[in-house]
Amino acid sequence: MSSLYETMSQDILASIERNAPRIGLRNPMVGMSPTEYQWRYHKDIFWTDSFWTGQLWLAYMVSGESKYRNLARMRYGHLERILATPIQMNHDLGFQFSLSAVADYKLTGNQESRALALRAAEALRNRFNWNGKYLVAWTAGSEGKEHAEQIQGKIIIDCMENLPLLMWAYSETNIESFKTVAIEQAETTIKHIIRDDWSSFHTFDFDTTTNEPIRGCNYQGYADESCWARGQAWAIHGFAQLALMSGEKRYADISAKLLDFVMEHISDDYIPIWDYRLPEHEVPYKDSSAGSVTSAGALLLSQVLEKFGEGERAQQYHQFGLKMLGALREECDLTNIPEAQGLLNQAASFVHVAHDLDLDYLANSMLPYGDYYYYEAVLRAMGHTNFFW
């Protein structure tokens, strides 16, 4: 079985090597169409900017080839620009800097990358509302006062994957506030975003004047009462990682409950549809990105539970993660298509917008975050346990 994952890893590495000249210094955002396996690129700064960089660092980690390290470091000018542009900063600083600057520091000991990552962690910590006990997810732009008021009181489940940057900063500096903000955000997520049945909202709104909770909603899910598959995946991986970094088993148990929900609702082919509570009359778009994040999260959770002495539960989740990974390989893998610039197809970015604007690629295409987590899941299946989170 291990030879399968070694083959998958080799195929991914070959794809990355083939596509590095095609991508250059650009940062993939979303695929062009369901059948045209090329990337669209954001013209400025976007939350997805480091997922390709993360793949380069994974490639360097497993191969030791300096070309991947050099390609990743060529993006540091872009990272500096993010930190110099406050209007472009949001809670996704964790995604942007864990998979770039933290990765560099962990793999090479580069002190410049450490300093850059700490600056990003400080910027992320500064987004914390100490009275409401939440990290403000997005930054209000020029959309008007009403929109700004709503945005300044909004948290989203994706933030669980940005907390490792804060926990890493705490481990490097021993400055307690980094850890405090991470833990408080996680607790707020548990209280307001995770439902009693272990499904989840995508977002939750607070009153920006009183910080009182208002309501949960599903910005990218089918409906407010439904369960957006990728959001559930962010939480599974995020709480497992928080358990690993904090040493608190409670967070591993929460990750497990969230994964149990997925295991109860997953389709027979083990590839998630974009919302786990999608009505039968709706188009059941697959989301391979939700699958790759979930697979990586299940394998991470297995590792964490082993550390806590729960081998039987660990094995259960390990096997589920492998099944989902195998399904992605069988149904969505693009690594053996020479013209494909990404690793997976059948990924749903934003189905509502796809329908409203007739943009089919937002419902079925490649996504850079799906690709990163696919590579991470493959390496976890091979036994790797040290990553950039």
C-alpha positions, -999 to +999 in steps of 0.1 A: +000+000+000+028+024+008+040+021-028+007+036-040+014+068-019+050+068-031+038+067-066+013+095-059+040+116-044+062+111-074+034+120-097+027+152-078+064+161-077+066+156-115+035+178-119+050+206-098+083+204-117+064+205-150+042+234-140+067+257-122+078+274-154+042+278-165+032+295-132+063+315-127+059+342-100+021+342-103-002+328-076-030+304-087-065+314-077-089+290-095-090+269-126-101+283-159-130+259-165-140+223-158-122+210-188-094+235-194-068+227-168-051+261-166-051+286-138-066+320-134-045+344-114-055+373-092-042+407-104-033+418-068-034+401-034-057+372-026-062+348+003-050+318-018-016+333-026+006+308-007-010+274-015+013+269-046+042+281-025+033+255+001+035+229-025+069+241-035+080+238+001+066+203+004+085+194-028+117+208-012+110+189+020+107+155+002+133+160-025+159+183-010+162+200-044+172+236-041+151+247-071+119+243-052+133+263-022+145+291-046+112+293-064+093+296-031+116+323-018+111+343-050+077+351-036+089+370-006+085+404-023+048+396-027+046+386+010+062+419+020+036+437-001+008+419+018+021+432+051+026+467+036-011+469+024-034+470+054-066+470+033-055+436+019-048+420+053-074+397+069-074+365+090-059+345+061-025+358+071-022+323+086-027+306+053-004+331+035+025+329+059+024+294+075+029+279+040+056+303+030+077+320+057+071+295+085+078+267+061+111+282+051+121+287+087+111+252+098+130+236+069+161+258+066+163+279+098+162+311+077+160+339+103+147+364+078+117+342+071+112+338+109+111+376+113+086+379+084+063+352+099+064+369+133+054+402+117+024+384+101+015+368+134+015+402+151-008+416+123-031+387+128-031+391+166-040+428+161-073+417+144-086+403+177-116+419+193-107+415+230-142+423+242-160+400+219-133+374+220-131+369+182-108+375+153-124+398+127-122+377+095-124+402+067-114+439+062-141+464+052-133+481+019-153+506-001-186+487-002-204+511+021-212+517+058-238+489+062-214+463+047-185+476+068-205+472+100-214+436+092-179+427+081-163+440+113-185+417+134-180+385+113-160+354+120-157+324+097-148+287+102-118+290+079-100+309+107-093+276+125-066+270+099-050+304+105-046+299+143-014+277+139+005+309+129-004+323+163+005+291+181+038+289+162+046+326+172+039+317+208+063+287+206+090+310+192+086+340+215+068+327+246+045+358+243+013+346+259-010+369+239-004+349+207-017+317+224-045+335+242-059+349+209-057+314+192-075+297+221-101+323+225-109+323+188-112+285+189-135+287+220-157+313+202-159+289+172-170+260+194-196+281+211-211+298+181-202+280+148-202+244+158-238+231+162-250+206+187-252+178+161-215+186+151-224+202+118-212+238+113-220+272+101-196+289+077-198+323+094-212+339+125-221+376+130-217+397+161-231+431+169-203+455+163-214+479+190-222+455+218-203+423+206-235+403+213-240+373+191-265+377+163-267+346+141-248+319+122-251+317+084-236+298+055-220+323+032-207+296+008-229+268+018-263+260+004-284+276+032-280+288+067-292+255+082-270+234+059-234+223+063-208+235+038-184+206+032-152+226+030-160+246+061-165+213+080-131+202+066-114+234+078-127+227+113-116+191+113-080+199+103-079+230+124-090+215+157-068+185+152-038+209+146-047+230+177-048+198+198-013+189+186+001+224+192-017+231+225-015+195+240-053+198+248-070+165+240-104+183+241-097+198+207-089+164+192-122+151+205-140+180+188-122+173+156-133+137+159-169+146+164-168+169+133-152+140+113-179+116+126-205+139+111-187+137+077-184+099+080-222+097+085-230+119+056-203+111+030-215+097-003-206+061-014-177+073-035-160+091-006-158+124-024-178+151-007-205+170-024-202+207-018-228+208+010-236+178+032-273+189+035-279+196-001-315+190-012-320+163-037-333+187-064-300+206-064-270+198-086-246+177-064-214+193-074-184+175-060-157+193-040-124+176-042-109+204-022-132+195+007-121+159+003-084+167+003-087+189+034-108+163+051-084+135+042-054+154+055-073+163+086-083+127+093-047+116+090-036+144+112-062+135+138-051+099+137-015+111+145-028+133+174-050+106+189-020+082+188-001+107+209-030+107+234-029+069+236-061+063+216-048+038+191-082+022+182-099+056+174-067+067+156-068+037+133-105+043+124-099+078+113-066+068+096-085+043+074-112+068+066-086+094+055-069+068+033-102+058+017-110+095+009-075+100-005-078+069-027-111+082-040-095+115-050-067+097-068-092+075-086-117+102-096-101+136-096-063+133-100-048+152-130-011+145-124-008+122-155-024+148-178+006+167-192-013+199-199-029+201-164-015+229-143-031+216-111-034+183-092-072+178-088-103+187-107-140+186-096-135+213-069-163+237-060-151+272-051-184+292-047-215+276-061-239+304-055-217+329-074-213+303-102-251+302-106-257+339-102-231+350-127-230+319-149-194+311-141-192+274-142-156+272-132-166+284-097-186+252-092-163+227-109-127+233-116-092+232-100-084+250-067-049+256-053-059+249-017-073+215-028-040+208-044-019+217-014-039+196+010-039+167-015-001+167-014-001+171+024-025+141+027-003+120+004+027+127+025+008+120+057-002+087+042+035+079+037+042+086+073+054+122+073+043+140+105+061+174+105+045+201+084+044+239+084+014+244+107 
